[in-house]
């Protein structure tokens, strides 16, 4: 099951893709990571999906990553008299704590934390930005707004406050329960929704205690403005373009996506580009040309992974959507301009021994046209540093830890495998060369380059680089 592309694919599971047969077909079609959206999944169903994925992992003999996506705080309006109300532009509209049904002049906002954080001039967006309000008067128990863009609003529609940092955790009581359940079930990655500050990620990492990687979803302007600080805490980043496109001008999203992707490459943190990538394939067997270009752009930028949401979770063509995304990635990576674009975006290595060795391994492997780069890694750090370089030869990560191999399934270009703990360096080299041949990355008598930390098994101690030649027949 060797992939013929470097970019990874994340497929969301849902009503259209929850049984063992479909999950198996999704993996064969190209899914490397399965996302479980905890907004719509009970703990019992989540555990069942994990069991199905782990069974597929055994059947196909490949590590598969599981991403549990926490719901995060959902900010919503209260109810209206008759279920809805029309808000006219330039009229006044009040948000308050009164539990009485709302009308065209007011409605309950059951989030006192928003009212306390609002300032005059702040924007409020209702129903995914369809209705826009601007605060003209604020108090602890209410806010008077002016309707800038009017429209029909109904019960429990979402509220976004792009100009306001709300002093609440990104984790609700439901998220805490979901987090513990996902960790106990063996999820490899945890995605944190509506991150505003680095403390939001630190809170989740404190609970996870290394049992899973923590991914920050960037979907609020507050997170974009503090991206460097968030990056310092997060293990990976998701460019969640859906909510990001609601809370900031749509025309700003492509540039923000590019900045986030390049910053992740500089830091050596995996980055996932998500939302509406092949949206039309929810109901159509083929995507639009614009969607194909959108996916291709993310791949040209060097994103570690591209993600399908409703396309694979609830669409009519989940397997076709994954297969289409895989074909796009393969074609882009074969394009004559791909390698030059990737190389031009490469950042200088950090001034550490591990980064210097990773950069040297990439240069040596490309200059000497080696068959593969093999990384011996206990924690995954060595493979991440090599993948950061986006080398032309394939990267094989061998680890004694299945959890590490699964987590690396998200990372650009890394073919992760589980290999028993080596007795010594020569034992590691011999086993690694045999695996490279067995997995068809190298032929008999071909050279590979090996990168590891010595003593073997020491996390984060990348300090060895070695050229070896596989056995001849």
Helices and strands as residue ranges (DSSP letters): E 8-13, H 20-29, E 33-37, H 43-60, E 65-69, G 81-83, E 84-87, E 92-96, E 106-108, H 112-117, E 123-126, E 131-138, E 142-149, E 151-154, E 159-160, H 173-185, E 189-192, H 198-208, E 213-218, H 221-225, H 227-233, E 236-240, H 241-247, H 250-267, E 270-274, G 279-282, H 289-300, E 305-308, H 310-313, H 318-334, H 338-344, H 353-367, E 372-376, H 381-388, E 394-399, H 402-407, G 408-410, E 414-418, H 425-438, E 447-452, E 464-469
